[in-house]
Amino acid sequence: MTPQARVQAAIEILDEVIASARRGGAPADRVITEWFRTRRFAGSKDRRAVRELVYSAMRACGAVPETGRAALLRLAQGDAALPPLFDGSRHAPAPIEAGEQPAEAGIAPRWLEQRLAVSGITGEAAQALLSRAPLDIRVNALKADRATLALPEAGEPLLAPQGLRYPANTPVEQWDAYQAGQIEVQDGGSQLTCLAVDARGGETVVDLCAGGGGKTLALAASMGNRGQLIACDVDRARLSRLAPRAERAGVIIAQTLLMNPNREREALAPFLGKADAVLIDAPCSGTGTWRRQPEGRWRLTEAELARVTGIQSRLLDLAVELVKPGGRIIFVTCSLLDEEGAGQFTAFLARQPRMQAETLTIAAGEPRGGGLRFSPLSDGTDGFFVARARLL
C-alpha cells in the first residue's frame, strides 16, 4: 500500500469505528481486524501503519467525529507529513478543501471533561488518559515466581509482587511460559487492586463481577489454591472464558456461577452470610482504560453513566448480605470519576453503618474518599479506584 492508500484505509476504518461506537457495536480492535480480514492485499507493515493512524486519530479527537476523514484531518493538524497525502491520486483521499473543518480536539466530549475536572482530573492527568499503555503481565505464583522464571525478554519489575512490564505489542501470548500457564496478561493496577482483597488460603471468596476471570486467577494464586472461590457474572459468554484460562493456570478452586441480571441474590443464596471476602469489580464507565480503548470516550453517555452507577450501588448493598461478621468488601472500578469511586464508596458507608472503611497499605495510588485512586500519570497504570470495608 502507498502512504496515501494507508491514509484512505484509516479513514474508512474510522468511519466504521465511529458508526460502531454510536450504536454500541464492536470495539475498535475488532472493527480493524474485520476490515483487514476481507482485504488480503494489505501486508503486515501496512496493517501496523494503518492501525497506528487509526488509534492516533482517535486519541487526537475529543468528541465523536462526524466522519473518519474529519478525524484524520484533526491528526494532520499536528503532523506535517499527512496533509500532502490527501492528493486525490488513485487509492488516496481527496485533496483538503479550503475551510474544511477537522474534528474537535480534546480529551473527551465536553460533558465528560467537566465530570473529570470535578473529580480532579485535569491538565497532564487528563492528557495521560490517552497515552499509550505498555503490556503488563502477572507471573502465576501457582506455577512460577518472578524472581526465578526465565522469559524470552526481561521485563521491568512492577510494584505488584509478581508483575512485569513490557513494551506494547510484545508477543507474550506466543511464549512457552504463557502456553504453560506461568504468566497472564494483567495491568499492573489491576494486580494491585487484587492485593487489596488480601485473599488467603482456606477462605471463602466471592468474585461478584468476574467477567473473563483475570482477577479470579490472581485471587486463586494468592489463596494458594486452597479454599472456596466463586466467580460470578451475568454474562454467560464472558464467564465461559474462565474455565480454559483456569485449566491453563492450574487453578482448581474456582467455580463459576451464572446469575440473572437484577436477580443475583437468588443465585447467591447458598453463600449469604458465609463469605470472608467479596470483590466487586463493578461495571463502570471505563474511563481508566482509555489508553487501550480510546473510542470508549465516544461510547459513554450520561444515561449509561447513571445506569452503571446504579448497578454499583446495588451490588455494594448485595455484598453486605454475603459477608459474614468480620468479613470484608473490596470495591473496584476502572474509572477516575468520583461518582464511581470516592463518592460511591462514601454513600455506601453512609447507608450501611455496620460497614467500616479500612485503610489500604498498598504503596501506590493517592488517598481519595476512603480508598485509593491509581492513575496513568501518577502510577503508570490504568485508572482505578479501590476501597475496602469490613462488616462489624
C-alpha angles and dihedrals in degrees: 000000000000119000087253092053091050090055091049090049090051090051092052092048092048090053088057093044091052093048091048092050092051094052096038093249134142120336121254097260091056092046090053093048092050093047092056093042089072095041106064093167091079113094126211093267090051092050092050093047094048092046089052091053093048095051094042090053092049090052091049094058127074108190119033108284122238091232142002089248091058089051092052090047089056089052090046091059088070098037117061092194094066107060094063089057090066089081104130094239122140110307090001129117118259117268117277109261124222109268094013107153123227122215118278117274123224146101096275141329108313097252089054094046087055092052090050091049091052086053092053097258108131139124114005092001090057094043090052089063087074097045119115115270123227122223116260127191134192118219107227106240090202089069109016147003129237092230095058107023113113112217131178089250130028110241130205110262113242130210088255104090096238099029128119129180128216135174116278115275094025101156096235093148088067093055121104090234090061093048089049092052094246094124137031130193107247131148114250091238091053089052090052093052088055089057088061089064090061088202113192136194114274095023129122107238126181119203095199098189101028100159108174091351105251094139091038090062091048091050092050089054091049089051092050089234090293124123135020121308118183116195110199134184142148093224110086095191095052094043091051090065092067099072098062091041091051092049092052091047094048093242111157104165100063117103122182125228120191112207133194114241112260089006099072093126091066093059092043095051095109090058101046110131093001107090123106090196137010119197115202108193087176131204106263147159093277093225088146093061100055091111087070100029108029092168087067087086088064095050099052119094132179089249092053091048090053090049096053094044088055090052091049091053093049094048092050090055091047090053090059088063091051101052122080121224107295091021122132137228120208115198119199133174128173089225138104095205113110092219087066095038130020094013094046093049093046091052090049093054090048094056096037105053092175090065117086122195117236127210112244116224098204108135094229140062129047122273111254130166098337094317142057130271121207119198138181092243099047102031107018090237136106113280115274141163117206131177136164132209132180129217110240 
